[in-house]
Amino acid sequence: MTAVGDPPPAGAGWREEGELVAVPCSILRGGTSKGVFLDEAVVPEKPDERDRFLLALMGSPDPRQIDGLGGADLLTSKVAIIGPPTVADADLDYTFAQVSVRDARVDTDINCGNISAAVGVYAVERGLVPPAAPGARTATVRIHNVNTDRMLYAEVPVAGGHARVQGACRVDGVPGSGAEILIDMRETVGGVTGSLLPTGSPLDTFDVPGVGRVEISVVDIAYLCVMVRAADLGVAEGSLPVAPDAALLERVDRLQRFVARRVGVAEGTLVPVPVLVGAPHDYRTLTGGEPVGAADVDLVAEVIGGQPLVLHKAFPGGAGVTLAVAARVPGTVAYVPPSDRPVRIGHPSGRIEVDVAVDAGAGGEVVVERAAYSRTARKLMDGTAFVPAGALSG
């Protein structure tokens, strides 16, 4: 397959075509993200071989990803690996991989809430869940996320044995509308640290070197996030969302690394995901200039994540769950007074609403009873990807 070096690892279903390896795959959009979907059998088992394969498949490292399937953006350089379930009561195993655009790195220490919606669609289309009963309008997909070893549930609209596409659900950051997929992540508490509040408190005050004295809330459900008031990082009140400059990125990086050490996770990974929070105010989206009114949101926030750190142009579904849960826990930097409506988060592309139910008992124990949000998703293509065999060799 290659003129020099060791032969590349072989995955089930791979086919040699000269100096290329042909690999079956699908591409699906989920929410504001897009990812390549692979059967677990076609992905090399060894982490270093897997990473070389995924980097070559997506065309990384390259800011344009011109020689692969990646879309040259944090939101479109994602991979979902689907395999048979390894835990009881699950329909499938799902491993999420964030493939860096500019660096030769693949991160699997986090899930993606947007891609999770597409996993539900993929499961229906591939027959990985029992066929819906005659007349049923939805199929429940029980997803075991391998990254966090937690269960999540997707309610996928169906018709004629397929996932529905058309519908009235709108997701800010996605053109048009589609069929509503409901994702419930209530069982993902403590996926990274084992605890909803890894520091033991909803609010901590720290003197962070290079940042100063800040109040933060660290919450672990769906994502492990560190939430901080944007003003504590030097962002003017009422100016979120904001495109970060080098100075802000440096402060966020220092804060992320500091918190990683405090909660016992490796530095320089995707977690804890930094979330900047501000009070409701009128603003225009960064992506299209559309107006968002203060009366239509409970708080305004943005995620600065990835490696290297960049502004998330929309809002990750998982981060939305974490922030919404924090908004219902008294004492956090994101706390908003309880109401019967979902938590409404303003972000760089518009709004996201998350339906949460949190029981914060007098004894200090916090129980998450519901953490659900709506997305749309659809299959974009089924086919064959071609990867240079030479890029797969050690």
C-alpha positions as CSV (number, residue, x, y, z in Angstrom):
1,M,0.0,0.0,0.0
2,T,2.9,2.3,0.6
3,A,6.4,2.5,-0.8
4,V,8.1,3.3,2.5
5,G,7.5,2.7,6.2
6,D,5.2,0.1,7.8
7,P,1.9,-0.8,6.3
8,P,-1.0,1.2,7.7
9,P,-3.4,-0.5,10.1
10,A,-6.3,-2.2,8.5
11,G,-9.9,-1.6,9.5
12,A,-12.8,-3.9,8.7
13,G,-14.4,-2.7,5.5
14,W,-11.3,-0.9,4.2
15,R,-10.5,-1.4,0.5
16,E,-7.2,-0.6,-1.2
17,E,-7.4,1.5,-4.4
18,G,-3.8,2.1,-5.5
19,E,-2.2,4.4,-3.0
20,L,-5.6,5.2,-1.3
21,V,-7.6,3.4,1.3
22,A,-11.4,3.5,0.7
23,V,-13.4,3.7,3.9
24,P,-17.2,3.6,4.2
25,C,-18.7,6.6,6.1
26,S,-21.6,9.0,6.5
27,I,-21.8,12.7,7.1
28,L,-24.6,14.1,9.3
29,R,-25.5,17.5,10.6
30,G,-26.5,17.7,14.2
31,G,-27.6,21.1,15.5
32,T,-25.0,23.7,14.7
33,S,-22.3,21.0,14.1
34,K,-21.4,18.6,11.4
35,G,-19.6,15.3,11.7
36,V,-18.3,12.2,9.9
37,F,-19.9,9.0,11.2
38,L,-17.9,5.8,11.2
39,D,-18.7,2.3,12.2
40,E,-16.5,1.3,15.1
41,A,-15.2,-1.7,13.0
42,V,-13.5,0.6,10.5
43,V,-11.5,2.6,13.1
44,P,-8.1,1.3,14.2
45,E,-8.2,0.2,17.9
46,K,-4.8,1.5,19.0
47,P,-5.1,5.2,19.9
48,D,-2.1,6.4,17.9
49,E,-3.2,4.6,14.8
50,R,-6.8,5.8,15.3
51,D,-5.6,9.4,15.6
52,R,-3.5,9.2,12.4
53,F,-6.5,7.8,10.6
54,L,-8.9,10.5,11.8
55,L,-6.4,13.3,11.1
56,A,-5.9,12.0,7.5
57,L,-9.6,11.5,7.0
58,M,-10.4,15.1,8.1
59,G,-7.4,16.7,6.4
60,S,-5.6,17.9,9.6
61,P,-3.5,19.8,10.5
62,D,-4.4,22.4,7.9
63,P,-6.4,25.6,8.5
64,R,-8.5,24.8,5.4
65,Q,-8.6,21.0,5.8
66,I,-8.4,21.1,2.0
67,D,-7.2,17.5,1.7
68,G,-9.9,15.9,3.9
69,L,-13.6,16.0,4.9
70,G,-13.2,18.6,7.7
71,G,-14.9,22.0,7.3
72,A,-12.0,24.1,8.6
73,D,-13.9,25.0,11.7
74,L,-14.3,23.7,15.3
75,L,-17.9,23.0,14.6
76,T,-17.3,20.9,11.4
77,S,-14.2,18.9,12.3
78,K,-16.0,16.3,14.4
79,V,-16.2,12.5,14.2
80,A,-18.8,10.1,15.7
81,I,-17.7,6.4,16.1
82,I,-20.7,4.1,16.5
83,G,-20.5,0.5,17.8
84,P,-22.6,-2.1,19.5
85,P,-23.6,-1.4,23.1
86,T,-21.3,-2.4,25.9
87,V,-23.7,-1.6,28.7
88,A,-27.1,-2.8,29.6
89,D,-30.2,-0.9,28.3
90,A,-28.2,0.9,25.6
91,D,-28.9,0.6,21.9
92,L,-25.4,1.6,20.9
93,D,-22.0,2.9,21.9
94,Y,-21.0,6.4,20.7
95,T,-17.5,7.8,20.9
96,F,-17.0,11.5,20.0
97,A,-13.7,12.8,18.6
98,Q,-12.9,16.4,18.2
99,V,-10.3,16.6,15.4
100,S,-8.2,19.8,15.7
101,V,-8.1,21.8,12.5
102,R,-4.6,23.4,12.9
103,D,-2.9,20.9,15.1
104,A,-2.2,17.2,14.8
105,R,-4.3,16.2,17.8
106,V,-7.6,14.3,18.4
107,D,-9.5,14.9,21.7
108,T,-11.9,12.3,23.1
109,D,-12.3,13.7,26.6
110,I,-15.6,15.3,25.9
111,N,-19.0,14.6,24.3
112,C,-20.8,16.9,21.8
113,G,-24.4,17.7,22.5
114,N,-25.1,18.7,18.9
115,I,-23.6,15.6,17.3
116,S,-25.5,13.5,19.9
117,A,-28.7,14.6,18.1
118,A,-27.3,13.3,14.8
119,V,-26.4,10.0,16.6
120,G,-30.2,9.5,17.1
121,V,-30.9,10.0,13.4
122,Y,-28.0,7.7,12.5
123,A,-29.3,5.0,14.8
124,V,-32.8,5.1,13.2
125,E,-31.5,5.1,9.6
126,R,-29.1,2.2,10.3
127,G,-31.7,0.1,12.1
128,L,-29.8,0.2,15.4
129,V,-33.0,0.6,17.4
130,P,-36.2,-1.5,17.3
131,P,-38.6,-0.4,14.5
132,A,-41.2,2.1,15.8
133,A,-44.6,0.6,16.5
134,P,-47.2,1.3,13.8
135,G,-48.4,4.8,14.2
136,A,-45.6,5.9,16.5
137,R,-44.3,9.4,15.9
138,T,-41.0,9.1,17.7
139,A,-38.3,6.5,18.4
140,T,-36.3,6.6,21.6
141,V,-32.6,6.0,21.1
142,R,-30.7,5.0,24.2
143,I,-27.1,6.2,23.7
144,H,-24.1,5.1,25.7
145,N,-21.5,7.9,25.4
146,V,-18.2,6.2,25.8
147,N,-16.3,9.4,26.4
148,T,-18.1,10.0,29.7
149,D,-19.5,6.5,30.3
150,R,-22.9,8.0,30.7
151,M,-26.3,7.4,29.1
152,L,-28.3,10.0,27.2
153,Y,-31.6,9.7,25.3
154,A,-32.7,11.0,22.0
155,E,-36.4,11.2,21.0
156,V,-36.3,11.1,17.2
157,P,-39.4,11.9,15.0
158,V,-40.0,9.0,12.6
159,A,-42.2,8.3,9.6
160,G,-42.1,5.2,7.3
161,G,-39.1,3.7,9.1
162,H,-36.9,6.8,8.6
163,A,-36.0,9.8,10.7
164,R,-38.2,12.8,9.8
165,V,-36.5,15.9,8.4
166,Q,-39.2,18.5,7.9
167,G,-40.6,20.3,10.9
168,A,-41.1,23.6,12.6
169,C,-38.2,23.4,15.1
170,R,-35.7,26.2,14.6
171,V,-32.1,26.2,15.9
172,D,-30.3,29.5,15.9
173,G,-27.2,29.1,13.9
174,V,-28.9,26.6,11.5
175,P,-30.8,27.9,8.4
176,G,-34.4,27.0,8.1
177,S,-36.3,24.6,10.3
178,G,-36.5,20.9,10.8
179,A,-38.1,18.0,12.8
180,E,-37.5,18.4,16.5
181,I,-35.2,16.0,18.2
182,L,-35.3,16.1,22.0
183,I,-32.0,15.2,23.8
184,D,-32.2,14.4,27.6
185,M,-28.9,14.4,29.5
186,R,-30.1,14.0,33.0
187,E,-28.0,10.9,33.6
188,T,-24.7,12.5,32.5
189,V,-23.9,14.0,35.9
190,G,-20.3,13.7,36.9
191,G,-19.1,12.2,33.6
192,V,-15.6,13.6,34.1
193,T,-15.1,14.1,37.8
194,G,-17.8,11.9,39.3
195,S,-19.7,14.9,40.9
196,L,-22.1,17.6,39.7
197,L,-20.1,20.2,41.8
198,P,-16.5,19.0,41.6
199,T,-15.2,21.6,44.1
200,G,-18.0,20.7,46.6
201,S,-19.5,24.2,46.3
202,P,-21.6,26.1,43.8
203,L,-19.3,29.1,44.0
204,D,-15.6,29.5,44.6
205,T,-13.4,32.5,44.8
206,F,-9.8,32.1,43.6
207,D,-6.8,34.3,43.0
208,V,-5.7,33.0,39.6
209,P,-2.2,33.9,38.5
210,G,-2.3,36.2,35.5
211,V,-6.0,36.7,35.8
212,G,-6.7,38.1,39.3
213,R,-9.4,37.4,41.8
214,V,-12.5,35.7,40.2
215,E,-15.6,34.0,41.3
216,I,-16.3,30.8,39.4
217,S,-18.7,27.8,39.3
218,V,-17.5,24.4,38.2
219,V,-20.3,22.1,37.1
220,D,-20.1,18.6,35.6
221,I,-23.1,17.4,33.6
222,A,-23.0,16.8,29.9
223,Y,-19.8,18.9,29.9
224,L,-17.4,19.7,32.6
225,C,-17.6,23.5,32.6
226,V,-16.0,26.4,34.4
227,M,-18.3,29.4,34.5
228,V,-17.1,32.9,35.1
229,R,-18.6,36.3,34.8
230,A,-17.3,37.9,31.7
231,A,-16.6,41.2,33.6
232,D,-14.2,39.3,35.9
233,L,-12.1,38.6,32.8
234,G,-12.1,42.3,31.7
235,V,-15.1,42.1,29.3
236,A,-17.2,45.3,29.6
237,E,-20.7,44.8,31.0
238,G,-23.3,44.4,28.4
239,S,-20.9,43.6,25.6
240,L,-21.3,39.8,25.3
241,P,-21.0,38.1,23.0
242,V,-17.6,39.4,22.0
243,A,-14.9,38.1,19.7
244,P,-12.0,37.4,22.0
245,D,-8.6,39.1,21.5
246,A,-5.3,37.6,22.4
247,A,-5.4,39.1,25.9
248,L,-8.8,37.6,26.7
249,L,-7.7,34.2,25.2
250,E,-4.7,34.3,27.5
251,R,-6.8,35.0,30.6
252,V,-9.2,32.2,29.7
253,D,-6.4,29.8,29.1
254,R,-4.9,30.6,32.5
255,L,-8.2,30.1,34.2
256,Q,-8.9,26.8,32.4
257,R,-5.6,25.4,33.4
258,F,-5.9,26.6,37.0
259,V,-9.3,25.0,37.4
260,A,-8.1,21.8,35.7
261,R,-5.5,21.4,38.4
262,R,-8.0,22.1,41.1
263,V,-10.4,19.4,40.0
264,G,-7.8,16.8,39.0
265,V,-8.0,16.7,35.2
266,A,-5.2,17.0,32.7
267,E,-4.2,20.5,31.6
268,G,-4.3,21.5,28.0
269,T,-7.4,19.3,27.1
270,L,-10.9,20.4,26.1
271,V,-12.1,20.4,29.7
272,P,-13.1,22.2,31.8
273,V,-15.0,24.1,29.0
274,P,-14.8,27.9,29.7
275,V,-18.2,29.6,29.7
276,L,-18.3,33.4,30.0
277,V,-21.6,34.7,31.5
278,G,-23.3,38.0,31.6
279,A,-26.6,39.5,32.6
280,P,-29.5,39.9,30.0
281,H,-29.1,42.8,27.6
282,D,-30.0,43.7,24.0
283,Y,-27.4,42.7,21.5
284,R,-26.8,41.6,17.9
285,T,-25.5,38.2,17.0
286,L,-21.9,37.9,15.9
287,T,-22.7,35.6,13.0
288,G,-25.4,37.6,11.2
289,G,-26.2,40.7,13.2
290,E,-29.7,39.7,14.1
291,P,-31.2,41.4,17.2
292,V,-31.7,39.5,20.5
293,G,-33.7,41.2,23.2
294,A,-32.9,41.3,26.9
295,A,-36.5,40.2,27.6
296,D,-36.0,37.0,25.6
297,V,-33.0,35.6,27.5
298,D,-32.2,34.8,31.1
299,L,-28.5,35.3,30.6
300,V,-26.0,35.9,27.8
301,A,-23.1,33.6,27.5
302,E,-20.3,32.4,25.1
303,V,-18.0,29.4,25.1
304,I,-14.3,29.8,24.4
305,G,-13.1,26.3,23.9
306,G,-11.1,23.9,21.8
307,Q,-7.4,23.5,21.6
308,P,-6.2,26.1,20.7
309,L,-8.9,28.2,22.3
310,V,-11.4,29.8,20.0
311,L,-14.8,31.4,20.2
312,H,-17.6,28.9,19.7
313,K,-19.7,30.6,17.0
314,A,-23.0,29.2,18.4
315,F,-23.4,27.3,21.7
316,P,-22.7,23.6,22.3
317,G,-25.7,21.6,23.4
318,G,-23.8,20.0,26.2
319,A,-22.5,23.4,27.5
320,G,-26.1,24.6,27.3
321,V,-27.2,21.8,29.5
322,T,-24.5,22.5,32.0
323,L,-25.1,26.2,32.1
324,A,-28.9,25.7,32.4
325,V,-28.4,23.4,35.3
326,A,-26.1,25.9,37.0
327,A,-28.8,28.5,36.5
328,R,-31.1,26.5,38.7
329,V,-28.5,25.9,41.5
330,P,-28.6,28.7,44.0
331,G,-25.3,30.4,44.5
332,T,-23.7,29.8,41.1
333,V,-22.4,32.7,39.0
334,A,-25.2,31.7,36.5
335,Y,-28.1,31.5,38.9
336,V,-31.4,33.0,37.8
337,P,-34.7,33.0,39.8
338,P,-36.8,29.9,39.2
339,S,-39.6,29.9,36.7
340,D,-41.8,27.4,34.9
341,R,-40.2,28.1,31.5
342,P,-36.9,26.7,30.1
343,V,-33.6,28.5,30.8
344,R,-33.1,30.8,27.9
345,I,-29.4,31.4,27.0
346,G,-28.4,34.1,24.6
347,H,-25.3,33.3,22.6
348,P,-23.2,34.5,19.5
349,S,-25.7,33.0,17.0
350,G,-29.0,33.6,18.9
351,R,-30.6,31.7,21.7
352,I,-30.8,28.1,23.0
353,E,-33.5,27.0,25.5
354,V,-32.9,24.1,27.9
355,D,-35.7,22.5,29.9
356,V,-34.2,21.7,33.4
357,A,-35.6,20.5,36.6
358,V,-33.3,20.6,39.6
359,D,-34.0,19.7,43.2
360,A,-31.6,21.6,45.4
361,G,-32.5,20.2,48.8
362,A,-31.9,21.9,52.1
363,G,-29.2,19.4,52.9
364,G,-27.0,20.7,50.1
365,E,-27.6,17.7,47.7
366,V,-28.5,18.7,44.2
367,V,-30.5,16.2,42.1
368,V,-31.0,16.8,38.3
369,E,-34.4,15.5,37.3
370,R,-34.4,16.7,33.8
371,A,-31.9,18.3,31.4
372,A,-33.3,18.4,27.9
373,Y,-33.0,20.5,24.8
374,S,-34.2,20.5,21.2
375,R,-32.0,20.1,18.1
376,T,-32.6,19.3,14.5
377,A,-30.4,16.9,12.5
378,R,-30.3,15.1,9.2
379,K,-28.2,12.8,7.1
380,L,-26.1,14.6,4.4
381,M,-24.5,11.7,2.7
382,D,-23.6,8.0,2.8
383,G,-20.6,6.9,0.8
384,T,-16.9,6.2,0.7
385,A,-14.0,8.4,1.9
386,F,-10.5,8.0,0.4
387,V,-7.5,8.4,2.7
388,P,-3.9,8.4,1.5
389,A,-2.4,5.1,2.7
390,G,0.9,6.8,3.4
391,A,-0.7,9.1,6.0
392,L,-1.7,6.0,8.0
393,S,1.8,4.5,8.4
394,G,3.7,5.0,11.6
